[in-house]
Amino acid sequence: MMLLPFYRIKKELWIEAYLIGRVDALAKVGLIKSFKTSGADNGELKPIPYQEIRNIISNDIKWINDAISDLENGLKLRFRDYILIPMYNPGQYMAKVNLSLMDIVTLRVARRIYENLLKVMPKEPLGVGWFNVALENDMVFINGEYDEALTNTYANNESLRKALMGLLLGDQQ
């Protein structure tokens, strides 16, 4: 168990303020939380400066835009592709296209979340609270309650898994 700092950005909307600088762009979606309580008044971990979090989110939006552009450019068919696809396995090609389209949709959703987050973030946080985060049997709990979004992100995102495990095992870089 570890107390993680969160910035309050709206009445019940919080953003994690320590791991956010240690995980990739897609993992950060799981670090935006809704809490009805204020958390503890202090903890061992110092939060990343609030303005730095705004910059991190802005940089993630730029990275997402570049990734979307790269994926979209990879979907453009050249003339030879139209000729060669029937000779090979069109199903395999379509599966690749479908995966790229799913990635594009996922990236666009993350971008929309971050753009909306930046719009609602006040110039200064409304407060800081430390919430108890625990990992049990590959499930993440916040203040003793199972957190499905963070558990799924933990299971599917290596950067969050490494950051959280490092923190819980005492490797606070």
C-alpha contacts under 8 A as a table, 3 or more apart, distances in Angstrom:
res1	aa1	res2	aa2	distance
1	M	132	N	6.41
1	M	133	V	5.58
1	M	134	A	4.37
1	M	135	L	7.13
1	M	168	L	6.67
2	M	131	F	7.98
2	M	132	N	5.51
2	M	133	V	5.34
2	M	134	A	6.48
2	M	167	L	7.92
2	M	168	L	6.53
3	L	43	G	5.90
3	L	44	E	7.21
3	L	45	L	7.38
3	L	130	W	5.40
3	L	131	F	5.13
3	L	132	N	4.39
3	L	133	V	6.06
4	L	16	E	7.24
4	L	17	A	7.50
4	L	18	Y	6.77
4	L	43	G	7.25
4	L	45	L	6.62
4	L	130	W	5.10
4	L	131	F	5.36
4	L	132	N	6.35
4	L	133	V	6.64
5	P	16	E	6.04
5	P	17	A	5.36
5	P	18	Y	6.30
5	P	43	G	7.23
5	P	45	L	6.86
5	P	46	K	7.12
5	P	47	P	5.69
5	P	128	V	6.67
5	P	129	G	5.65
5	P	130	W	4.27
5	P	131	F	6.47
6	F	14	W	5.92
6	F	15	I	5.25
6	F	16	E	4.18
6	F	17	A	4.97
6	F	18	Y	7.76
6	F	47	P	7.43
6	F	128	V	5.66
6	F	129	G	5.38
6	F	130	W	6.02
6	F	131	F	7.33
7	Y	14	W	5.38
7	Y	15	I	5.32
7	Y	16	E	6.41
7	Y	17	A	6.32
7	Y	50	Y	7.71
7	Y	125	P	5.94
7	Y	126	L	7.25
7	Y	127	G	5.85
7	Y	128	V	4.62
7	Y	129	G	6.56
8	R	11	K	7.15
8	R	12	E	7.25
8	R	13	L	5.96
8	R	14	W	4.39
8	R	15	I	6.65
8	R	125	P	5.74
8	R	126	L	5.22
8	R	127	G	5.09
8	R	128	V	5.96
8	R	129	G	7.47
9	I	12	E	7.87
9	I	13	L	5.66
9	I	14	W	5.63
9	I	15	I	7.29
9	I	120	V	7.35
9	I	121	M	5.50
9	I	122	P	6.46
9	I	125	P	5.42
9	I	126	L	5.70
9	I	127	G	7.63
10	K	13	L	4.84
10	K	14	W	7.04
10	K	120	V	7.62
10	K	121	M	7.59
10	K	126	L	7.04
12	E	34	S	5.16
12	E	35	F	5.15
12	E	36	K	5.52
12	E	37	T	7.84
13	L	32	I	7.34
13	L	33	K	5.89
13	L	34	S	4.68
13	L	35	F	6.56
14	W	32	I	5.92
14	W	33	K	5.12
14	W	34	S	5.93
14	W	35	F	6.96
15	I	31	L	5.92
15	I	32	I	4.55
15	I	33	K	6.06
16	E	19	L	6.80
16	E	20	I	6.26
16	E	31	L	5.33
16	E	32	I	6.45
16	E	33	K	7.72
17	A	20	I	5.87
17	A	21	G	7.82
17	A	47	P	4.88
17	A	48	I	5.48
17	A	49	P	7.94
17	A	50	Y	7.77
17	A	53	I	7.40
18	Y	21	G	6.42
18	Y	22	R	7.70
18	Y	45	L	7.36
18	Y	46	K	7.15
18	Y	47	P	5.13
18	Y	48	I	5.69
19	L	22	R	5.08
19	L	23	V	6.45
19	L	160	L	7.86
19	L	163	A	6.68
19	L	164	L	7.49
20	I	23	V	5.78
20	I	28	K	6.08
20	I	31	L	7.10
20	I	53	I	7.53
21	G	48	I	7.56
21	G	53	I	7.53
21	G	56	I	7.16
22	R	159	S	7.38
22	R	160	L	7.67
22	R	163	A	6.33
23	V	27	A	6.11
23	V	28	K	6.75
23	V	159	S	5.01
23	V	160	L	5.40
23	V	163	A	6.87
24	D	27	A	5.54
24	D	28	K	6.75
24	D	159	S	6.14
24	D	160	L	7.59
25	A	28	K	5.63
25	A	29	V	7.76
25	A	57	I	7.92
25	A	60	D	5.36
25	A	63	W	7.85
25	A	64	I	7.66
26	L	29	V	6.01
26	L	107	L	7.76
26	L	110	A	6.73
27	A	30	G	5.79
27	A	31	L	7.27
27	A	153	T	6.25
27	A	157	N	6.49
27	A	159	S	7.44
27	A	160	L	6.26
28	K	31	L	5.04
28	K	32	I	7.07
29	V	32	I	5.77
29	V	110	A	6.83
29	V	113	I	7.55
29	V	114	Y	7.97
30	G	33	K	7.42
30	G	149	A	5.80
30	G	150	L	5.15
30	G	153	T	6.31
31	L	150	L	7.19
35	F	38	S	7.30
38	S	128	V	7.95
38	S	129	G	5.69
39	G	129	G	4.67
39	G	130	W	5.12
39	G	131	F	5.21
40	A	43	G	7.30
40	A	129	G	5.43
40	A	130	W	4.84
40	A	131	F	6.42
41	D	128	V	7.43
41	D	129	G	5.70
41	D	130	W	6.51
42	N	129	G	6.78
42	N	130	W	6.01
43	G	46	K	7.45
43	G	130	W	6.02
47	P	50	Y	7.96
48	I	52	E	6.71
48	I	53	I	6.87
49	P	52	E	5.30
49	P	53	I	6.66
50	Y	53	I	5.19
50	Y	54	R	6.63
50	Y	124	E	7.11
50	Y	125	P	7.06
51	Q	54	R	5.05
51	Q	55	N	6.36
52	E	55	N	4.95
52	E	56	I	6.10
53	I	56	I	4.92
53	I	57	I	6.20
54	R	57	I	5.24
54	R	58	S	6.21
54	R	118	L	6.97
55	N	58	S	4.98
55	N	59	N	6.07
56	I	59	N	5.12
56	I	60	D	6.13
57	I	60	D	4.96
57	I	61	I	6.32
57	I	114	Y	6.46
57	I	118	L	7.65
58	S	61	I	5.15
58	S	62	K	6.53
58	S	114	Y	7.87
58	S	118	L	7.97
59	N	62	K	5.05
59	N	63	W	6.21
60	D	63	W	4.93
60	D	64	I	6.03
61	I	64	I	5.03
61	I	65	N	6.15
61	I	111	R	5.71
61	I	114	Y	6.92
61	I	115	E	7.54
62	K	65	N	5.11
62	K	66	D	6.30
63	W	66	D	5.14
63	W	67	A	6.16
64	I	67	A	4.99
64	I	68	I	6.08
64	I	107	L	6.11
64	I	108	R	7.71
64	I	111	R	6.60
65	N	68	I	5.15
65	N	69	S	6.16
65	N	111	R	7.87
66	D	69	S	5.06
66	D	70	D	6.14
67	A	70	D	5.09
67	A	71	L	6.16
67	A	107	L	7.90
68	I	71	L	5.13
68	I	72	E	6.03
68	I	104	I	5.66
68	I	107	L	6.81
68	I	108	R	7.70
69	S	72	E	5.11
69	S	73	N	6.06
70	D	73	N	5.16
70	D	74	G	6.21
71	L	74	G	5.03
71	L	75	L	6.52
71	L	100	S	6.39
71	L	104	I	6.92
72	E	75	L	5.21
72	E	76	K	6.90
72	E	104	I	7.73
73	N	76	K	5.52
75	L	97	V	6.75
75	L	100	S	7.70
77	L	81	D	5.82
77	L	82	Y	7.05
78	R	81	D	5.25
78	R	82	Y	6.91
79	F	82	Y	5.41
79	F	83	I	6.73
80	R	83	I	5.05
80	R	84	L	5.99
81	D	84	L	5.12
81	D	85	I	5.76
82	Y	85	I	5.80
82	Y	86	P	7.77
83	I	86	P	6.87
83	I	87	M	7.82
84	L	87	M	5.32
84	L	88	Y	6.68
85	I	88	Y	5.37
85	I	89	N	6.73
85	I	90	P	5.61
85	I	93	Y	7.59
86	P	89	N	6.82
86	P	90	P	6.06
89	N	92	Q	5.44
89	N	93	Y	6.61
90	P	93	Y	5.02
90	P	94	M	6.09
91	G	94	M	5.05
91	G	95	A	6.11
92	Q	95	A	5.09
92	Q	96	K	6.38
93	Y	96	K	5.15
93	Y	97	V	6.32
94	M	97	V	4.89
94	M	98	N	6.03
95	A	98	N	5.02
95	A	99	L	6.25
96	K	99	L	5.19
96	K	100	S	6.31
97	V	100	S	5.10
97	V	101	L	6.16
98	N	101	L	5.03
98	N	102	M	6.18
99	L	102	M	5.09
99	L	103	D	6.20
100	S	103	D	5.03
100	S	104	I	6.18
101	L	104	I	5.00
101	L	105	V	6.22
102	M	105	V	5.12
102	M	106	T	6.14
103	D	106	T	5.07
103	D	107	L	6.10
104	I	107	L	5.12
104	I	108	R	6.11
105	V	108	R	5.06
105	V	109	V	6.19
106	T	109	V	5.20
106	T	110	A	6.28
107	L	110	A	5.09
107	L	111	R	6.06
108	R	111	R	4.96
108	R	112	R	6.13
109	V	112	R	5.11
109	V	113	I	6.25
110	A	113	I	5.08
110	A	114	Y	6.23
111	R	114	Y	5.14
111	R	115	E	6.04
112	R	115	E	5.08
112	R	116	N	6.09
113	I	116	N	5.24
113	I	117	L	6.01
114	Y	117	L	4.84
114	Y	118	L	6.15
115	E	118	L	5.26
115	E	119	K	6.38
116	N	119	K	5.02
116	N	120	V	6.43
117	L	120	V	5.36
117	L	121	M	6.06
118	L	121	M	5.18
121	M	124	E	7.85
121	M	125	P	7.53
122	P	125	P	6.19
122	P	126	L	7.77
125	P	128	V	7.35
131	F	142	I	6.59
131	F	143	N	6.11
132	N	141	F	7.94
132	N	142	I	5.49
132	N	143	N	4.80
132	N	144	G	7.49
133	V	140	V	7.02
133	V	141	F	5.65
133	V	142	I	4.57
133	V	143	N	6.34
133	V	144	G	7.83
134	A	140	V	5.79
134	A	141	F	5.10
134	A	142	I	6.47
134	A	144	G	7.67
134	A	168	L	7.99
135	L	138	D	6.10
135	L	139	M	5.54
135	L	140	V	4.68
135	L	141	F	6.25
136	E	139	M	5.20
136	E	140	V	6.54
136	E	141	F	7.69
138	D	151	T	7.21
138	D	154	Y	7.83
138	D	155	A	7.32
139	M	146	Y	7.17
139	M	147	D	7.71
139	M	151	T	5.24
140	V	146	Y	6.07
140	V	147	D	5.71
140	V	148	E	7.52
140	V	150	L	6.30
140	V	151	T	5.01
140	V	154	Y	7.79
141	F	144	G	5.40
141	F	145	E	5.04
141	F	146	Y	4.38
141	F	147	D	5.37
142	I	145	E	5.30
142	I	146	Y	6.53
142	I	147	D	6.42
147	D	150	L	5.56
147	D	151	T	6.02
148	E	151	T	5.02
148	E	152	N	6.08
149	A	152	N	5.25
149	A	153	T	6.19
150	L	153	T	4.97
150	L	154	Y	5.88
151	T	154	Y	4.95
151	T	155	A	6.13
152	N	155	A	5.06
152	N	156	N	6.17
153	T	156	N	5.19
153	T	157	N	5.51
153	T	160	L	7.23
154	Y	157	N	5.55
154	Y	158	E	7.29
154	Y	160	L	5.75
154	Y	161	R	5.12
155	A	158	E	7.82
155	A	161	R	7.20
157	N	160	L	5.66
157	N	161	R	6.27
158	E	161	R	4.94
158	E	162	K	6.02
159	S	162	K	5.26
159	S	163	A	6.11
160	L	163	A	5.07
160	L	164	L	5.89
161	R	164	L	5.35
161	R	165	M	5.93
162	K	165	M	5.22
162	K	166	G	5.85
163	A	166	G	5.17
163	A	167	L	6.13
164	L	167	L	5.09
164	L	168	L	6.08
165	M	168	L	5.12
165	M	169	L	5.90
166	G	169	L	5.17
166	G	170	G	6.16
166	G	171	D	4.78
166	G	172	Q	6.73
167	L	170	G	5.16
167	L	171	D	5.30
167	L	172	Q	5.41
168	L	171	D	7.46
